[in-house]
């Protein structure tokens, strides 16, 4: 069972930044928007019915700081009550820190993850074939494409060479071509937060976590802040066919975001995101430990480019969106049989961490075992109306 304390969750500078979250408030019968401060957790729903509404403010951080709110408790008590196995349903527990935002994700934004997608495609979802294919792909393409700018003349030249060698791939197209891969990760309101179970499709036998930074963006395309995310990935499903992307990515509890949303202010900016290192640790009940990281500084496309390719004249998001930036992490460490790489096992504890954003901690279960998602958009609107905050 997961045990959480503020030290396990908060950034290294604790509550020095502007931190916003969502808490399930039993007496209100629904979620409440909260400011997490040094002296407790404060309900600000009367001023900001949704996190989306807060992010539409001209200066969300200043607006939140100017709102006193009503204190609902200590962060440590709320965190202790968050894991499903420890929960008292009469007390508050933490949720994912986004609500009406559309959940989007950018894929193949790092060279190393791009190569792994090519390997998945060629292995057709069979992990035992991956090692030999990996050597061949690296021989043809190289293992460092980080300096190759997507959409550039150099990228187009490489594409032509690879086509002539019959080595071109749809993943290389979105990795070094002009158009980024941006897809809908999961339905609005379906993400799970820290301390909760994250889901894997029960038919998957080759899968992995994807430690990422998640940008929270307003309807106008202004980036309001960032959180951590786990873009849970089924390598076997997507490897069999890219047309199975939705099944590989979107299952119950397969989108984890948290622990809190840190808004941009004088303590935290997009430049901090650009320099961020995101760490990953997976601990299994079998004693297996996997460690990795993802350095945003090595991303192939700048975060502002990914946002610009998501929202604009051809696509609008009236309630904003949350955008996973992708990951350079691609697990190749063998867990069981040699050459078959990594895959999750039941009850793995996944910790995704960054000094600026804290820690997102989830236990892995099959999606049908995780808490079913039952509180959707209509339930949220009804609840907020009953509370007379909209």
C-alpha positions as CSV (number, residue, x, y, z in Angstrom):
1,X,0.0,0.0,0.0
2,X,1.2,3.5,-0.8
3,X,1.9,5.8,2.1
4,X,2.2,9.5,1.3
5,X,3.4,12.5,3.4
6,X,4.0,16.1,2.3
7,X,7.7,15.4,2.0
8,X,6.8,12.6,-0.5
9,X,4.7,14.9,-2.6
10,X,5.8,18.6,-2.5
11,X,8.6,20.2,-4.5
12,X,12.0,20.7,-2.9
13,X,11.0,24.3,-2.1
14,X,7.8,23.0,-0.4
15,X,5.1,25.6,-0.7
16,X,7.3,28.5,-1.9
17,X,5.6,28.3,-5.3
18,X,1.9,28.7,-6.2
19,X,0.4,25.2,-5.9
20,X,-3.1,24.3,-6.9
21,X,-4.9,21.0,-6.6
22,X,-8.2,19.3,-6.4
23,X,-9.6,17.5,-3.4
24,X,-12.7,15.3,-3.1
25,X,-14.8,16.9,-0.4
26,X,-17.3,14.5,1.0
27,X,-19.5,17.1,2.6
28,X,-19.8,18.8,-0.8
29,X,-20.4,15.6,-2.6
30,X,-17.8,16.4,-5.2
31,X,-14.4,17.9,-6.1
32,X,-13.1,21.2,-4.8
33,X,-10.3,23.4,-6.1
34,X,-7.7,24.0,-3.5
35,X,-4.6,26.2,-2.8
36,X,-1.9,24.3,-1.0
37,X,-0.1,26.6,1.3
38,X,2.3,26.5,4.2
39,X,-0.6,26.7,6.7
40,X,-2.9,24.2,5.1
41,X,-5.2,23.3,2.2
42,X,-7.7,26.0,1.3
43,X,-10.9,25.6,-0.7
44,X,-11.1,28.3,-3.3
45,X,-14.0,26.8,-5.3
46,X,-16.3,29.8,-4.5
47,X,-13.9,32.0,-6.5
48,X,-12.7,29.3,-9.0
49,X,-15.3,26.6,-9.6
50,X,-12.7,24.7,-11.7
51,X,-9.0,24.6,-12.3
52,X,-9.8,25.4,-15.9
53,X,-11.5,28.7,-14.7
54,X,-8.5,29.6,-12.6
55,X,-6.1,29.1,-15.6
56,X,-8.2,31.5,-17.7
57,X,-7.3,34.3,-15.4
58,X,-4.8,36.9,-16.8
59,X,-2.3,35.9,-14.1
60,X,-3.5,32.7,-12.5
61,X,-0.8,32.6,-9.8
62,X,-1.6,36.2,-8.6
63,X,-5.3,35.5,-8.7
64,X,-4.9,32.4,-6.5
65,X,-2.6,34.2,-4.0
66,X,-5.2,36.9,-3.7
67,X,-7.9,34.4,-2.8
68,X,-8.0,33.5,0.9
69,X,-10.4,30.5,0.6
70,X,-11.7,28.3,3.4
71,X,-9.2,26.0,5.2
72,X,-10.3,22.4,4.9
73,X,-7.4,20.6,6.6
74,X,-3.8,19.7,6.6
75,X,-2.1,18.3,3.6
76,X,-0.6,15.4,5.5
77,X,-4.1,14.1,6.5
78,X,-5.5,14.5,3.0
79,X,-2.5,12.6,1.5
80,X,-2.8,9.8,4.1
81,X,-6.4,9.4,3.1
82,X,-5.8,9.3,-0.6
83,X,-4.6,5.7,-1.5
84,X,-7.7,3.6,-2.1
85,X,-6.8,0.9,0.4
86,X,-6.4,3.5,3.2
87,X,-9.4,5.7,2.4
88,X,-12.1,6.8,4.8
89,X,-14.8,8.0,2.4
90,X,-16.1,10.5,5.0
91,X,-12.8,12.5,4.8
92,X,-11.2,14.5,1.9
93,X,-8.7,12.9,-0.5
94,X,-6.5,14.2,-3.2
95,X,-7.4,14.1,-6.9
96,X,-5.6,14.9,-10.2
97,X,-5.1,18.7,-10.4
98,X,-6.9,19.2,-13.7
99,X,-10.6,19.0,-14.5
100,X,-12.2,20.5,-17.7
101,X,-9.0,20.6,-19.7
102,X,-8.8,18.2,-22.6
103,X,-6.1,15.6,-22.0
104,X,-3.6,15.7,-24.8
105,X,-0.2,14.1,-25.4
106,X,2.7,14.7,-27.7
107,X,4.5,11.6,-28.9
108,X,7.9,10.9,-30.3
109,X,9.4,14.1,-29.1
110,X,12.8,12.7,-28.1
111,X,15.3,10.9,-30.3
112,X,15.7,7.8,-28.1
113,X,11.9,7.3,-27.7
114,X,11.5,7.7,-31.4
115,X,14.0,4.9,-32.0
116,X,12.1,2.7,-29.6
117,X,8.9,3.3,-31.4
118,X,10.5,2.2,-34.6
119,X,11.7,-0.9,-32.8
120,X,8.2,-1.6,-31.5
121,X,6.8,-1.2,-35.0
122,X,9.3,-3.7,-36.5
123,X,8.9,-6.1,-33.6
124,X,5.1,-6.2,-34.1
125,X,4.6,-6.1,-30.4
126,X,6.9,-9.1,-29.7
127,X,9.5,-8.1,-27.0
128,X,11.7,-11.1,-27.7
129,X,12.4,-9.6,-31.2
130,X,13.3,-6.2,-30.0
131,X,17.0,-6.6,-29.1
132,X,18.1,-7.7,-32.6
133,X,15.9,-5.1,-34.3
134,X,17.3,-2.4,-31.9
135,X,20.9,-3.1,-33.1
136,X,19.8,-2.9,-36.7
137,X,17.9,0.3,-36.3
138,X,20.8,2.0,-34.5
139,X,23.2,0.8,-37.3
140,X,21.0,2.5,-39.9
141,X,19.9,5.6,-38.1
142,X,22.5,6.1,-35.3
143,X,21.7,6.6,-31.6
144,X,21.9,10.4,-31.3
145,X,19.5,12.4,-33.3
146,X,19.1,15.1,-30.6
147,X,20.7,17.8,-32.7
148,X,18.6,17.1,-35.7
149,X,15.8,19.8,-35.9
150,X,12.5,18.4,-37.0
151,X,11.3,19.8,-40.3
152,X,14.8,21.0,-41.3
153,X,16.6,20.4,-44.6
154,X,18.9,18.0,-42.8
155,X,16.0,16.0,-41.5
156,X,14.5,15.9,-45.1
157,X,17.8,14.6,-46.4
158,X,18.0,11.9,-43.7
159,X,14.4,10.9,-44.6
160,X,15.4,10.4,-48.2
161,X,18.4,8.3,-47.3
162,X,16.3,6.1,-45.0
163,X,13.6,5.6,-47.7
164,X,16.2,4.4,-50.1
165,X,17.4,1.9,-47.6
166,X,13.8,0.8,-46.8
167,X,14.2,2.0,-43.2
168,X,11.7,4.8,-43.1
169,X,9.0,4.6,-40.5
170,X,5.8,6.5,-39.5
171,X,7.5,7.2,-36.2
172,X,10.5,8.9,-37.8
173,X,8.0,11.0,-39.8
174,X,6.6,12.6,-36.6
175,X,9.9,12.5,-34.9
176,X,11.9,14.5,-37.4
177,X,9.3,15.7,-39.9
178,X,7.5,19.1,-39.8
179,X,4.4,17.9,-38.0
180,X,4.3,16.8,-34.4
181,X,2.3,13.9,-33.1
182,X,-0.4,15.2,-30.8
183,X,-3.2,12.9,-29.7
184,X,-6.0,12.8,-27.2
185,X,-4.6,10.8,-24.3
186,X,-7.9,10.2,-22.3
187,X,-11.3,11.7,-21.7
188,X,-11.7,15.0,-19.8
189,X,-11.9,14.4,-16.0
190,X,-10.6,10.8,-16.3
191,X,-7.1,11.3,-15.0
192,X,-6.0,9.8,-11.6
193,X,-3.8,11.6,-9.1
194,X,-0.9,10.8,-6.9
195,X,-1.4,7.9,-4.4
196,X,-4.1,6.3,-6.7
197,X,-3.9,3.1,-8.8
198,X,-2.9,3.6,-12.4
199,X,-4.3,1.2,-15.0
200,X,-2.9,-1.3,-17.6
201,X,-5.1,-3.1,-20.1
202,X,-5.4,-6.7,-18.7
203,X,-4.5,-8.2,-22.1
204,X,-1.1,-6.3,-22.3
205,X,2.0,-8.3,-21.7
206,X,4.6,-5.6,-22.8
207,X,4.1,-2.2,-21.3
208,X,5.9,0.6,-19.4
209,X,5.6,3.9,-17.6
210,X,6.3,7.2,-19.4
211,X,7.6,9.9,-17.0
212,X,6.6,13.3,-18.4
213,X,6.0,16.9,-17.7
214,X,2.4,18.0,-18.3
215,X,1.8,21.6,-19.3
216,X,-1.6,23.1,-18.4
217,X,-2.7,25.6,-21.1
218,X,-5.5,28.1,-21.3
219,X,-8.0,28.4,-24.1
220,X,-5.9,31.2,-25.6
221,X,-2.8,29.0,-25.7
222,X,-1.1,30.6,-22.8
223,X,0.8,28.1,-20.6
224,X,-0.3,28.5,-17.0
225,X,1.9,26.0,-15.2
226,X,3.0,22.4,-15.1
227,X,2.6,19.1,-13.3
228,X,4.1,15.6,-13.6
229,X,2.4,12.8,-15.6
230,X,2.6,9.1,-16.4
231,X,1.5,8.5,-20.0
232,X,1.1,4.8,-19.4
233,X,2.0,2.9,-22.6
234,X,1.2,-0.5,-24.0
235,X,4.2,-1.4,-26.2
236,X,2.6,-4.6,-27.5
237,X,-0.6,-3.0,-28.6
238,X,0.9,0.0,-30.4
239,X,3.7,-2.2,-31.8
240,X,1.1,-4.5,-33.5
241,X,-0.4,-1.5,-35.2
242,X,-0.3,2.3,-34.8
243,X,-4.0,2.2,-35.4
244,X,-4.3,0.7,-31.9
245,X,-2.9,3.8,-30.3
246,X,-6.2,4.7,-28.6
247,X,-6.3,1.2,-27.0
248,X,-2.6,1.4,-26.1
249,X,-3.0,4.8,-24.4
250,X,-6.6,5.2,-23.2
251,X,-7.9,2.8,-20.6
252,X,-9.4,3.2,-17.2
253,X,-6.9,5.0,-14.9
254,X,-4.2,5.0,-17.6
255,X,-3.6,8.8,-17.3
256,X,-1.9,9.9,-14.1
257,X,-1.3,13.6,-13.4
258,X,0.0,15.2,-10.2
259,X,0.7,15.6,-7.5
260,X,-0.2,19.3,-7.8
261,X,-0.3,21.9,-10.5
262,X,2.5,24.5,-10.0
263,X,1.5,27.8,-11.6
264,X,4.1,30.0,-13.3
265,X,5.1,32.9,-11.0
266,X,8.3,34.5,-9.8
267,X,9.6,31.1,-8.4
268,X,8.8,29.0,-11.5
269,X,8.7,29.6,-15.2
270,X,8.7,27.8,-18.6
271,X,12.5,28.1,-18.7
272,X,12.6,26.0,-15.5
273,X,10.5,23.4,-17.4
274,X,12.9,23.5,-20.3
275,X,15.8,22.6,-18.0
276,X,13.9,20.0,-15.9
277,X,15.1,16.5,-15.3
278,X,12.3,14.1,-14.5
279,X,13.3,11.0,-12.6
280,X,11.6,7.6,-12.6
281,X,11.7,4.7,-10.1
282,X,9.7,1.4,-10.4
283,X,9.8,-1.0,-7.5
284,X,8.2,-4.4,-7.8
285,X,7.0,-6.8,-5.1
286,X,9.5,-9.2,-6.7
287,X,12.4,-7.0,-5.6
288,X,13.0,-5.6,-9.1
289,X,14.0,-2.0,-9.3
290,X,14.1,0.1,-12.5
291,X,15.4,3.6,-12.6
292,X,15.5,6.1,-15.4
293,X,15.0,9.8,-16.2
294,X,14.0,12.2,-18.9
295,X,15.7,15.5,-19.6
296,X,13.5,18.1,-21.1
297,X,16.6,19.9,-22.3
298,X,17.0,17.1,-24.9
299,X,13.5,17.4,-26.4
300,X,13.4,17.7,-30.2
301,X,10.6,20.3,-30.2
302,X,10.3,23.2,-27.9
303,X,7.3,23.1,-25.6
304,X,6.0,26.3,-27.2
305,X,6.1,24.6,-30.6
306,X,4.1,21.6,-29.3
307,X,1.5,24.0,-27.8
308,X,1.3,26.0,-31.0
309,X,0.7,22.8,-33.0
310,X,-2.1,21.8,-30.6
311,X,-4.2,25.0,-30.4
312,X,-4.8,27.7,-32.9
313,X,-7.0,28.5,-36.0
314,X,-7.5,24.9,-36.9
315,X,-8.3,23.6,-33.3
316,X,-9.7,25.3,-30.2
317,X,-10.1,24.3,-26.6
318,X,-12.6,26.5,-24.8
319,X,-11.7,25.0,-21.4
320,X,-8.0,24.7,-22.1
321,X,-5.9,21.5,-22.3
322,X,-3.3,19.6,-20.4
323,X,-0.4,18.5,-22.7
324,X,2.0,15.7,-22.0
325,X,5.4,16.7,-23.5
326,X,6.7,13.2,-24.2
327,X,9.6,11.3,-22.7
328,X,13.1,10.2,-23.6
329,X,12.8,7.3,-21.2
330,X,12.6,3.9,-23.0
331,X,13.1,0.9,-20.7
332,X,15.4,-1.8,-22.1
333,X,16.5,-3.4,-18.8
334,X,15.5,-7.1,-18.7
335,X,13.1,-8.0,-16.0
336,X,12.6,-11.7,-16.6
337,X,13.9,-13.4,-19.7
338,X,17.1,-12.1,-21.4
339,X,16.3,-9.8,-24.3
340,X,12.7,-9.3,-23.5
341,X,13.2,-5.9,-21.7
342,X,10.9,-4.4,-19.1
343,X,7.2,-4.9,-18.5
344,X,5.0,-4.1,-15.5
345,X,3.9,-6.5,-12.9
346,X,0.9,-6.2,-10.6
347,X,1.5,-3.8,-7.7
348,X,4.5,-2.1,-9.1
349,X,5.0,1.2,-7.4
350,X,5.9,3.9,-9.9
351,X,7.4,7.2,-8.7
352,X,7.9,10.1,-11.1
353,X,9.8,13.0,-9.6
354,X,11.2,16.4,-10.3
355,X,12.6,18.8,-7.7
356,X,10.4,21.6,-9.0
357,X,7.2,19.6,-9.1
358,X,7.4,17.0,-6.4
359,X,6.5,13.3,-6.8
360,X,3.7,11.5,-8.6
361,X,3.3,8.0,-7.0
362,X,1.0,5.3,-8.3
363,X,0.5,1.6,-7.9
364,X,0.0,-0.4,-11.1
365,X,-3.1,-2.6,-11.5
366,X,-5.1,-3.8,-14.4
367,X,-7.6,-1.2,-15.6
368,X,-10.6,-3.3,-14.6
369,X,-9.2,-3.5,-11.0
370,X,-8.8,0.2,-10.6
371,X,-11.5,2.5,-9.2
372,X,-14.0,2.9,-12.0
373,X,-14.4,6.4,-13.4
374,X,-18.0,7.4,-12.6
375,X,-17.9,11.2,-11.9
376,X,-18.0,12.8,-15.4
377,X,-18.9,16.2,-16.8
378,X,-22.6,16.1,-16.2
379,X,-22.0,15.1,-12.5
380,X,-19.5,17.9,-12.1
381,X,-21.9,20.5,-13.5
382,X,-24.8,19.3,-11.4
383,X,-22.6,19.3,-8.2
384,X,-21.3,22.8,-8.8
385,X,-24.8,24.1,-9.5
386,X,-26.1,22.5,-6.3
387,X,-23.3,24.2,-4.4
388,X,-24.3,27.5,-6.1
389,X,-20.8,28.2,-7.3
390,X,-21.8,28.3,-11.0
